Amino acid sequence: MPEVRFAQALQSHVPCPPQQVDAVPDALLRDVLDAAFRAAPSLRGYVLDEQGDLRPHIALFADGRSLPGTPALDAPLPSGCRRIDVIQALSGG
């Protein structure tokens, strides 16, 4: 049962405290995020675009390891994963 945590920058738009999400074996990351969005439905629009893909300014981490954007959504949750962090990616120059 991983914990899904949303960065403070996202929580400033939509309150969403960390939450424990039930994940069946071979659950996709998308399924885990969908479960988290049930607690804060309006957060979906900040994280996913209209096609259900990860927005370019969002980064995902599983147990501290970066996941590769939208392709990660349709990949199984890493085995034994205990924490998913959803953060706003930084850019600039």
C-alpha positions in Angstrom: 0.0 0.0 0.0 2.0 3.0 -1.2 1.7 6.5 0.1 1.1 9.1 -2.5 2.4 12.6 -1.7 1.8 15.8 -3.7 4.3 18.6 -3.5 3.5 21.7 -1.6 3.3 23.7 -4.8 0.4 21.5 -6.0 -1.3 21.6 -2.6 -1.3 25.3 -2.8 -3.9 25.0 -5.6 -5.8 22.0 -4.3 -5.4 20.6 -0.8 -4.4 17.0 -0.9 -2.7 15.5 2.2 -0.5 12.4 1.8 -2.7 9.3 1.4 -2.3 5.6 1.6 -3.6 4.0 -1.6 -4.5 0.3 -2.0 -2.6 -1.2 -5.0 -3.3 -4.7 -6.3 -0.3 -6.7 -7.6 0.7 -5.4 -11.0 -1.2 -2.2 -10.6 -0.2 0.5 -13.0 1.0 3.9 -11.7 -2.0 5.4 -13.5 -4.3 3.3 -11.2 -2.5 4.5 -8.1 -2.8 8.1 -9.1 -6.4 7.6 -10.0 -7.0 6.3 -6.5 -5.3 9.4 -5.1 -7.4 11.7 -7.4 -10.6 10.3 -5.9 -9.7 12.2 -2.7 -9.0 15.4 -4.6 -10.6 15.2 -8.0 -9.6 18.7 -9.1 -5.9 17.8 -8.6 -6.2 15.6 -11.7 -6.2 18.7 -14.0 -3.0 20.0 -12.5 -1.2 16.6 -12.9 -2.7 15.2 -16.1 -3.6 16.9 -19.4 -6.9 16.4 -21.4 -5.6 13.2 -22.9 -4.7 11.7 -19.5 -1.0 12.1 -20.0 1.3 13.6 -17.5 1.7 17.4 -17.9 5.2 18.4 -18.9 5.8 20.4 -15.7 5.1 17.3 -13.4 7.7 14.8 -12.3 7.1 11.5 -10.6 9.3 9.6 -8.1 8.9 6.1 -6.7 10.8 5.7 -3.5 13.0 8.6 -4.4 13.8 7.4 -8.0 12.7 9.5 -10.9 10.1 7.9 -13.3 10.2 8.7 -17.0 7.1 10.9 -17.4 4.0 9.7 -19.3 5.4 6.3 -20.2 5.6 5.5 -16.5 1.9 6.0 -16.1 1.2 2.8 -18.0 4.0 0.8 -16.3 3.4 -1.4 -13.3 4.1 0.2 -10.0 7.7 -0.8 -9.0 7.7 -3.9 -6.9 7.6 -3.1 -3.2 7.1 0.6 -3.8 6.2 2.4 -0.6 6.0 6.0 -1.8 5.0 8.0 -4.9 5.9 11.7 -5.0 4.2 14.0 -7.5 6.1 17.2 -7.8 6.3 20.2 -10.1 9.4 20.0 -12.3 11.6 23.0 -12.4 12.8 24.6 -15.5 14.5 27.8 -16.5 17.8 29.2 -17.3 
